[in-house]
Amino acid sequence: MAGMNLVLTLIGVAILLIAQSSWLFIDARKHSRYPWFWGIWGLIQCPMPLIFYFLIVRVDWSQFRNAKGK
């Protein structure tokens, strides 16, 4: 019974990592932002690549710089 739970957990983690990696690769390619880097990093761990991707690529930091200068 414990072996079956381990197998199901590993399958779930593999699906999660592949889905995350695929989304990061496709979205980074749309934004021309190192798609292979984000895709490979997304395969290695979760959820740090998603957090950093949103902070680095998806957030428009120029609006914060302009608001700070006003």
PyMOL commands that set and color helices and strands:
alter all, ss='L'
color gray80, all
select helices_A, chain A and resi 2-30+35-44+48-58+62-69
alter helices_A, ss='H'
color red, helices_A
deselect
rebuild
show_as cartoon
